[in-house]
Amino acid sequence: MKSFTIHGVEKPMADLIRDKAESEGLSINKTIKKILEEYLGVKPQPDMKNLRDFQAFCGLWTQDDLAEFENMTADFKKIDQSDWQ
């Protein structure tokens, strides 16, 4: 990964970047990267390399699992008007 140094940032711009970083709870570095990504129209790809390490804990479902769940919980979506009188 490449690093850059920016010289001569005027105080008003530095203050705006710092304020944005604080309001979003990010570091100044991450804030500048986010601004550049938005301006240039690029987004970093999500890091999925560890996904398989956590699948057992995340409860990832197959399409069959989802269909079974929706079938088993379909009654929860029904409204019985007598319950509201």
WOZI-V691600 format. One record per backbone hydrogen bond with DSSP energy under -1.0 kcal/mol. CO is the residue of the C=O (numbers start at 1). NH is the residue of the N-H. E is the energy in kcal/mol with one decimal. If there is no record, write none. Layout:
BEGIN
((CO,NH,E) (CO,NH,E))
END
This chain:
BEGIN
((10,14,-2.5) (11,15,-3.0) (12,16,-2.1) (13,17,-2.4) (14,18,-2.5) (15,19,-2.8) (16,20,-2.4) (17,21,-2.5) (18,22,-2.5) (19,23,-2.5) (20,24,-1.7) (21,26,-2.6) (27,31,-2.2) (28,32,-2.6) (29,33,-2.3) (30,34,-2.4) (31,35,-2.5) (32,36,-2.5) (33,37,-2.6) (34,38,-2.5) (35,39,-2.6) (36,40,-2.9) (37,41,-1.1) (37,42,-2.0) (48,51,-1.5) (51,54,-1.4) (54,57,-1.0) (54,58,-1.6) (55,59,-1.2) (62,66,-2.1) (63,67,-2.5) (64,68,-2.4) (65,69,-2.5) (66,70,-2.8) (67,71,-2.1) (68,72,-2.5) (69,73,-1.7) (73,76,-1.4) (74,77,-1.5) (75,78,-1.2) (80,83,-1.9) (81,84,-1.6) (82,85,-1.0))
END
